[in-house]
Each structure stands twice: as C-alpha cells, then as structure tokens.
Amino acid sequence: MRIISKKRLRKYWEKHAQAKEPLLFWYDVAKKAQWQTIADAKQDFAHADAVGACTVFNIGGNSFRLITKIKYRYQIIYIRVVLTHAEYDKGDWKNDCGS
C-alpha cells in the first residue's frame, strides 16, 4: 500500500512520543500490505473498523486512534488524523468520514 503521508504520523509522534513506536509498526505493516477490503485490513489489525468512508485503527493498545481513508482499488491509504482516545470520543473527526 502507498501511504499518504508518513509526515502526518511523524508530526503526531513528535508531540506524543509514546505514539512513535506503535505508529511506525502500523506504517511498516500497512506499507507491505495488499489489502483489497476491510476484511483484509482486519487480518493485520483485528480492531480496524469501517466508519463511513473511513477506516479507524486502534494504535498503541487503544491509546490512540488513526483515522484513514483507504482506496483499495488503487492501493492507497490517506492518513486523515491521529487522535488521542479522548479526542476521538469527541467525534469531530466523523465529519470527514461522512458518518
């Protein structure tokens, strides 16, 4: 998968150092993946969930949420935002996902 962009992940872990290792792990797995559906993503990340047009990944033992849009046909993952659990619970991110 092509991931756009690692820069968003890097900016996040520069502010939240504890997110660096789990985000890099997600990035390495996703980059090597060839997901065709959400079911494929769930094989690598069991807690991945489709929410509207987005796929949400639990990161770092549920400490963070990675919100993405995945274009399976083109093998592209767009990083939308990384949030703490508390930020995620506010639900503002859902506007970008159409839910």
N, C-alpha and C positions, 0 to 999 in steps of 0.2 A: 504494500500500500504506500502511496505517496502521501505524506503528512504535511499539511499547510497550517500553521507553520510551527516549527520547533521553537522559534523565537518567543512565541506566547508562553510556552511551557517554561522556558528559561527565565523570562521576566517574572513569572509567578514564583519559581523556586528561589529567585534572588530575594524576594520579600518573605517567603515562607520556606526556610532552609530544610525543614523536615519533609517537605514535599518533593525534594530533588530526587532522591533515590527511587521512590515509587513511580514518579512521573517518567524517569529515564527507563525504568523497567517496562512500563506501559508502552513507551515510544519504541523500544527495541523489539518488543513482541509484535506490535501493530505494524511496524515498518516491514517486517518479514512476512506478515500475513497476506493471504489472498482471499479475504472474506468476500462472499457473494451475497450473504444475507445476515440478518441479526443473529440467526442461529449459529452461524459460523463464528461471529464475534463472541457469542456466549460460550463457545467451546474453549476459547482462550481466557475469557473473563466472564465467569459464571454470573456475576451480578450486573452485567451490562443490560440496560433497559432501553427500549424504544419509547420515546416520549414525543408525540407529534412527529415532526421532521427531524428530530434529534436522537442521538444515542448518548446515554448518560452512563459513565463508568465510575464505579466506586474506586477511589485511589487511597492507598495508604491505610488499609484497614478501616475504611469508611470515614476517614478524617476529612477527605476532600472529594469533590465531585468534578469530573472532567466532562464538559458538555461539548459534543461534537456533532457535525453533520457528515454523514458518510454517503458518498456516491459510489455504490458498489460496482456499477457498470464500468465506471472509469477508474476504479481502484484509488480513490482519493478520499482522504479524511481531512475535513476542515475543523481545526480547533476553534471553538467559539469562545469558551471561557473556562477557567478553573476557579472553583469556589470552595470556601470552607463549608463545612456541614451547615453551620448557622446561616451563611449567605444563601446557600442552596434552599434552605427551608423557607426563606422569604418569598421565593417563587418568581422573582423578577425575570429570571432567565427564560421562563416559559414563553414570553412574548416573542422571542427569536425562534421558537420552535413551533409556533402555531398551535399551542395547546392551552 
